[in-house]
């Protein structure tokens, strides 16, 4: 398959992924999880406050809240009793549904950040599969990714699931590239992505034994074959 055709197919499928996410998310009302994630990310960016602990680190929430924080004007009602009590579910309601808030814009921007992460993950998967097994593998892997119902569903919500998926994938990719090239920059890539995954969700701890096992397998497979 010619390089130009492969790249054209990849761009077309990534555009299809983006279109599916955006056209569906504008008709989806905010979920209770999303408003809590958006609230704690915005509060952290604006005040540096970590009082609302929902069981996971705040990195992914802060990333989703960046465009909302930068492009909208949302007050943080710190005079609410739920703020003082650190009642995250009640305060998230107060934060989002204050009179005058541009709720549709807030969730569109927050969700758009997650869509961007989903696109980055799909593009990385295409690159990895193509480097590993050729153009056909890259196209097939990308198609399976951009039309997967689970990935599509989560890539249009303000949550931390897609962030930890993409960061975990990037960490594994960096480890694989380290094993086949021996280059230090890929070690750094893997380590940084792993650290960011840990900062996004506690369940990313499972990546530690998984990457250790993959490192052992790939190290044995590619020993003496670095290029």
C-alpha positions as CSV (number, residue, x, y, z in Angstrom):
1,X,0.0,0.0,0.0
2,X,1.4,3.4,-1.0
3,X,2.5,5.8,1.6
4,X,0.1,8.5,0.4
5,X,-2.9,6.2,0.4
6,X,-2.1,5.0,3.9
7,X,-1.8,8.6,5.2
8,X,-5.0,9.6,3.5
9,X,-6.9,6.7,5.0
10,X,-5.5,7.5,8.4
11,X,-6.5,11.2,8.2
12,X,-10.0,10.2,6.9
13,X,-10.5,7.8,9.9
14,X,-9.2,10.3,12.4
15,X,-11.6,12.8,11.0
16,X,-14.5,10.3,11.2
17,X,-13.6,9.7,14.9
18,X,-13.6,13.4,15.6
19,X,-16.9,13.9,13.8
20,X,-18.6,11.0,15.6
21,X,-17.4,12.4,19.0
22,X,-18.4,16.0,18.4
23,X,-21.7,15.5,16.7
24,X,-22.9,13.1,19.4
25,X,-21.5,15.0,22.5
26,X,-23.4,18.2,21.7
27,X,-26.7,16.3,22.2
28,X,-25.6,14.6,25.4
29,X,-26.6,16.2,28.6
30,X,-23.9,16.5,31.4
31,X,-23.5,13.4,33.5
32,X,-23.1,13.5,37.3
33,X,-19.6,12.2,36.9
34,X,-18.6,14.8,34.4
35,X,-19.7,17.8,36.5
36,X,-17.7,16.5,39.4
37,X,-14.6,16.0,37.3
38,X,-14.9,19.3,35.6
39,X,-15.5,21.1,38.9
40,X,-12.5,19.7,40.7
41,X,-10.2,20.4,37.6
42,X,-11.4,24.0,37.4
43,X,-11.1,24.5,41.2
44,X,-7.5,23.2,41.1
45,X,-6.6,25.4,38.1
46,X,-8.1,28.6,39.6
47,X,-7.3,28.1,43.3
48,X,-4.8,25.3,43.5
49,X,-7.3,23.6,45.9
50,X,-7.4,19.8,46.3
51,X,-10.1,19.5,48.9
52,X,-12.5,17.5,46.6
53,X,-11.1,14.1,46.5
54,X,-13.1,11.7,44.4
55,X,-10.7,8.7,44.6
56,X,-8.3,9.7,41.9
57,X,-5.5,12.3,41.3
58,X,-6.5,15.6,39.6
59,X,-4.2,15.7,36.5
60,X,-6.8,14.5,33.9
61,X,-9.5,16.7,35.4
62,X,-7.2,19.7,35.2
63,X,-6.4,19.0,31.6
64,X,-10.1,18.8,30.7
65,X,-10.8,22.0,32.6
66,X,-8.0,24.0,30.9
67,X,-10.1,25.3,27.9
68,X,-13.0,26.0,30.3
69,X,-10.7,27.9,32.6
70,X,-9.1,29.8,29.8
71,X,-12.2,30.7,27.7
72,X,-15.1,31.1,30.1
73,X,-15.8,33.0,33.2
74,X,-17.1,30.8,36.0
75,X,-17.4,31.8,39.6
76,X,-16.4,29.4,42.4
77,X,-19.1,29.8,45.1
78,X,-16.8,29.4,48.1
79,X,-19.5,30.7,50.4
80,X,-21.5,27.6,49.9
81,X,-21.7,25.2,52.9
82,X,-20.8,22.3,50.6
83,X,-17.5,24.0,49.9
84,X,-16.6,24.2,53.6
85,X,-17.8,20.6,54.1
86,X,-15.9,19.4,51.0
87,X,-19.1,17.7,49.8
88,X,-18.0,17.2,46.2
89,X,-21.3,15.9,44.8
90,X,-23.3,18.8,46.2
91,X,-20.7,21.4,45.4
92,X,-20.4,20.2,41.8
93,X,-24.2,20.8,41.4
94,X,-23.7,24.3,42.8
95,X,-20.7,25.0,40.7
96,X,-22.1,23.9,37.3
97,X,-25.7,25.1,37.6
98,X,-25.2,28.6,39.0
99,X,-27.5,31.1,37.3
100,X,-25.8,32.7,34.3
101,X,-23.2,29.9,33.7
102,X,-22.6,29.0,30.1
103,X,-23.2,25.3,30.8
104,X,-23.3,24.1,27.2
105,X,-20.1,25.9,26.4
106,X,-18.4,24.6,29.6
107,X,-19.1,21.0,28.8
108,X,-18.4,21.4,25.0
109,X,-14.9,22.8,25.8
110,X,-14.2,20.2,28.5
111,X,-15.3,17.4,26.3
112,X,-13.4,18.7,23.4
113,X,-10.2,18.3,25.4
114,X,-11.0,14.6,25.9
115,X,-11.7,14.2,22.2
116,X,-8.2,15.6,21.6
117,X,-6.8,12.9,23.8
118,X,-8.7,10.2,22.0
119,X,-7.4,11.5,18.7
120,X,-3.8,11.4,20.0
121,X,-4.3,7.9,21.3
122,X,-5.7,6.7,17.9
123,X,-2.8,8.3,16.0
124,X,-0.3,6.8,18.3
125,X,-1.8,3.3,17.9
126,X,-1.7,3.8,14.1
127,X,2.0,4.7,14.3
128,X,2.9,1.9,16.6
129,X,1.1,-0.8,14.6
130,X,2.6,0.5,11.3
131,X,6.1,0.5,12.7
132,X,5.6,-3.0,14.2
133,X,3.9,-4.8,11.3
134,X,3.6,-2.5,8.3
135,X,1.0,-0.3,6.6
136,X,-1.9,-2.7,6.6
137,X,-1.5,-3.4,10.3
138,X,-1.6,0.4,11.0
139,X,-4.7,0.9,9.0
140,X,-6.5,-2.0,10.6
141,X,-5.5,-1.0,14.1
142,X,-6.7,2.5,13.5
143,X,-10.0,1.4,12.1
144,X,-10.6,-0.9,15.1
145,X,-9.8,2.0,17.4
146,X,-11.8,4.9,15.9
147,X,-14.9,2.8,15.4
148,X,-14.8,1.0,18.8
149,X,-18.1,1.9,20.7
150,X,-16.3,2.0,24.1
151,X,-13.6,4.3,23.0
152,X,-16.0,6.6,21.2
153,X,-18.3,6.7,24.2
154,X,-15.6,7.7,26.7
155,X,-13.7,10.0,24.3
156,X,-16.5,12.6,24.5
157,X,-16.9,12.8,28.3
158,X,-15.1,14.9,30.9
159,X,-13.7,12.0,32.8
160,X,-10.2,10.5,33.4
161,X,-10.7,7.1,31.6
162,X,-9.4,8.2,28.2
163,X,-6.4,10.1,29.7
164,X,-5.1,7.0,31.5
165,X,-5.7,4.8,28.5
166,X,-3.7,7.1,26.2
167,X,-0.9,7.8,28.7
168,X,-0.6,4.0,29.4
169,X,-0.4,3.3,25.6
170,X,2.3,6.0,25.2
171,X,4.3,4.6,28.1
172,X,4.1,1.1,26.6
173,X,5.1,2.5,23.2
174,X,8.1,4.3,24.7
175,X,9.2,1.0,26.3
176,X,8.9,-0.9,23.1
177,X,10.9,1.7,21.2
178,X,13.5,1.6,23.9
179,X,13.9,-2.2,23.4
180,X,14.3,-2.0,19.6
181,X,16.4,1.1,19.4
182,X,18.3,1.4,22.7
183,X,17.8,5.2,22.6
184,X,17.6,7.1,25.9
185,X,14.9,9.5,24.7
186,X,12.4,6.6,24.5
187,X,13.2,5.6,28.1
188,X,12.3,9.2,29.1
189,X,9.2,9.1,27.0
190,X,8.0,5.9,28.7
191,X,8.8,7.2,32.2
192,X,7.2,10.6,31.7
193,X,4.0,9.0,30.3
194,X,3.9,6.5,33.1
195,X,4.2,9.2,35.7
196,X,1.4,11.3,34.0
197,X,-0.8,8.2,34.0
198,X,-0.2,7.8,37.7
199,X,-1.2,11.4,38.2
200,X,-4.5,10.8,36.3
201,X,-5.9,7.7,37.9
202,X,-4.9,5.4,40.7
203,X,-5.9,2.3,38.7
204,X,-2.8,3.2,36.5
205,X,-0.8,1.3,39.1
206,X,-1.6,-1.8,37.2
207,X,0.7,-0.5,34.5
208,X,3.7,-1.1,36.7
209,X,3.6,-5.0,36.6
210,X,2.3,-4.9,33.0
211,X,5.2,-2.8,31.8
212,X,7.6,-4.8,33.8
213,X,6.4,-8.0,32.1
214,X,6.4,-6.4,28.7
215,X,9.9,-5.1,29.3
216,X,11.1,-8.6,30.1
217,X,9.4,-10.2,27.1
218,X,10.5,-7.5,24.7
219,X,14.0,-7.4,26.2
220,X,14.4,-11.1,25.5
221,X,12.8,-10.8,22.1
222,X,14.9,-7.9,20.8
223,X,18.2,-8.5,22.6
224,X,21.1,-7.8,20.2
225,X,18.7,-6.4,17.6
226,X,18.6,-2.7,18.4
227,X,18.6,-0.4,15.5
